[in-house]
Amino acid sequence: MEQTTQNRLNYEEQSALLKALANPVRLRIVHGLLRTGCHNVSCMERGTGMSQSCVSQHLQKLRAAGIVEAERSGNEVYYHVASPEAARVAAALFGEEDGSYVL
């Protein structure tokens, strides 16, 4: 019985990860962070062509899913991918090696 509960939790966690990455903007943000390391919202705004509020909303969802973390440095907030699972998913989707990513 305990194994069944563990499997259900694992499916739920993996499903939540996939749901968070299923949005093209969020996937683009995560992929960009993995390829280039920490960035602030202004960098992501320029890289995606999205508004600051739009990028911030997507980052909030990624943070809630445990995919990205934020670190404050003075007035700036820098984001990085904190989920090795998300890195593996991105690597599989883009045919890249997750070992080359910045976590």
C-alpha positions in Angstrom: 0.0 0.0 0.0 2.8 2.4 0.8 4.4 1.9 -2.6 1.1 2.9 -4.3 1.0 6.1 -2.3 4.7 6.8 -3.2 4.0 6.2 -6.9 1.0 8.5 -6.9 3.0 11.3 -5.2 5.8 10.8 -7.8 3.3 11.1 -10.6 1.8 14.2 -9.1 5.2 15.8 -8.7 6.3 15.0 -12.2 3.0 16.2 -13.6 3.3 19.5 -11.8 6.8 19.9 -13.3 5.6 19.2 -16.8 2.6 21.5 -16.3 4.9 24.4 -15.2 7.2 23.8 -18.2 4.3 23.4 -20.7 3.9 27.1 -21.3 6.2 28.3 -24.1 7.2 31.5 -22.3 8.1 29.6 -19.1 10.0 27.0 -21.1 11.9 29.7 -22.9 12.8 31.4 -19.6 14.0 28.1 -18.1 16.0 27.2 -21.2 17.6 30.6 -21.3 18.6 30.4 -17.6 20.0 27.0 -18.0 22.1 28.0 -21.0 23.4 31.3 -19.6 23.1 31.2 -15.8 21.5 33.8 -13.5 19.6 36.7 -15.0 17.4 39.4 -13.7 14.0 40.3 -15.1 15.4 43.0 -17.4 17.6 40.5 -19.2 14.8 38.1 -19.6 12.5 40.9 -20.8 15.0 41.7 -23.6 15.6 38.0 -24.4 11.9 37.1 -24.6 10.4 40.3 -25.9 7.8 40.1 -23.2 6.9 42.9 -20.7 8.4 43.0 -17.2 5.0 42.1 -15.7 4.6 39.2 -18.0 8.1 37.8 -17.2 7.5 38.4 -13.5 4.2 36.5 -13.6 5.9 33.5 -15.3 8.8 33.6 -12.9 6.3 33.5 -10.0 4.8 30.3 -11.3 8.2 28.8 -11.9 9.2 29.7 -8.3 6.0 28.2 -6.9 6.8 25.0 -8.8 10.3 24.9 -7.3 11.9 25.2 -10.7 13.7 28.5 -10.2 15.0 30.3 -7.2 15.7 34.0 -6.7 18.7 35.7 -5.0 18.8 39.4 -4.2 21.9 41.4 -4.8 21.3 45.0 -3.8 18.3 46.3 -5.7 18.5 43.5 -8.3 16.9 40.0 -8.1 18.7 37.3 -10.0 17.1 34.0 -10.9 18.6 30.6 -11.6 17.2 27.1 -12.2 17.2 25.1 -9.0 15.6 21.9 -10.4 17.8 19.2 -11.9 14.6 17.5 -13.1 13.7 20.6 -15.1 17.2 20.6 -16.6 16.8 17.0 -17.7 13.4 17.7 -19.3 14.8 20.7 -21.1 17.9 18.7 -22.3 15.6 16.0 -23.6 13.3 18.5 -25.4 16.2 20.4 -27.1 18.6 17.5 -27.7 21.2 19.0 -25.4 23.3 17.6 -22.5 22.1 18.7 -19.1 25.7 18.6 -17.9 26.4 21.7 -19.9 23.7 23.7 -18.2 24.1 26.3 -15.4 22.2 25.2 -12.3 
